[in-house]
Amino acid sequence: MTTTQPATRPENPRFSSGPCTKPLGYTLDKLADAPLGRSHRAAVGKSKLLEAIETTRDVLGIPADYKIGIVPGSDTGAVEMAMWSMLGQRPVEMLAWESFGAGWVTDVVKQLKIDAVTKIADYGQIVDFDTVNFDNDVVFTWNGTTSGSRVPNGDKIPAGRDGLTICDATSAAFAMDLPWDKLDVTTFSWQKVLGGEAAHGMIILSPVAVERLETYTPAWPLPKIFRMTKGGKLIDGIFKGATINTPSMLAVEDYLVALDWAKSQGGLKGLIARADANTAEVEKFVEAHDWIAFLSDKPEERSNTSVCVKFTDERIKDGAAFAKAVAKRLENEGVALDMGAYRDAPAGLRIWCGGTVEASDVAALMPWIDWAFNAEIEAQ
């Protein structure tokens, strides 16, 4: 039983799952080139926005014929834009295995009032893709940010499908190898894996998704911030830096700095390796202690970004109160900030292991979890 505080502390205690920590060495002076006080529609603004789009394409390996747009409302805005603009043309299947996926189900069924087939898996699991009809439009999260469960690969998504795949990949992009040929609409935000600033979302459209936009008009009215077509044609400027509303050029500069850092780490492969190395530190700890377990019990479906663990010791009297107390104790010691489980998720801890986190900090955190656990057991 470890009741003595560990000697080593994480140098960076920020393990929040969003907004996520900045990479090592980040300073505000890196934003000095931001065109503040200038119009985003001026040449300098458009140039920065187009650079953000094309560097995203380069780092993620997005096909040249896919459209990439910067949109308002973070990942939420991007997902809503896709659903409101494209669903309703054919049957819909909604897949959910955590709170954000459940939110998309609510919006489609209760707001758009689409009679969708809904498939729900418990926290720690994912929906069985063998049961999904991909001739329907299918909406799902790639990585469950609040459950720590992810789609292992795109093998179960057929190439010859008739429906669209609409994928919320906000905590997967830049940490997982997304199969672009299996994804028609993909969304994410800057605030996750690259530790960018909030409020801006990214939407990535395959040629098939563009065709849907240009040939289908939904029955419901679309707010201006959701409109991607005019006169039956894609508003191509959105995907070249002419954003629908005014973006923060300071946040854009921050994203460009993050993309440059990503390239310095070896691009996507390097970022995946960093996330995997961080997660491996948690795996070693879980394997060595019988009172803690992953929320996701299948290694191939286990997230390498939002790593969710639960306490399994029979001595724990109130699981939710215990987990909160452990998280609070770690925060009070300044070794782990914002690491409690999401409010709708099962009790436990959520350790962000995306690429901006250092493996040495994850390794230093593990003995502190051991200490906090034993301290709370004694305090019961």
Helices and strands as residue ranges (DSSP letters): G 28-31, H 43-60, E 67-72, H 74-86, E 92-96, H 99-106, I 107-111, E 117-120, G 129-131, E 137-141, E 165-168, G 180-182, E 185-189, E 200-205, H 207-215, G 224-226, E 229-230, E 233-234, G 236-240, H 249-264, H 267-288, E 292-294, G 299-301, E 306-311, H 319-332, E 349-352, H 359-379
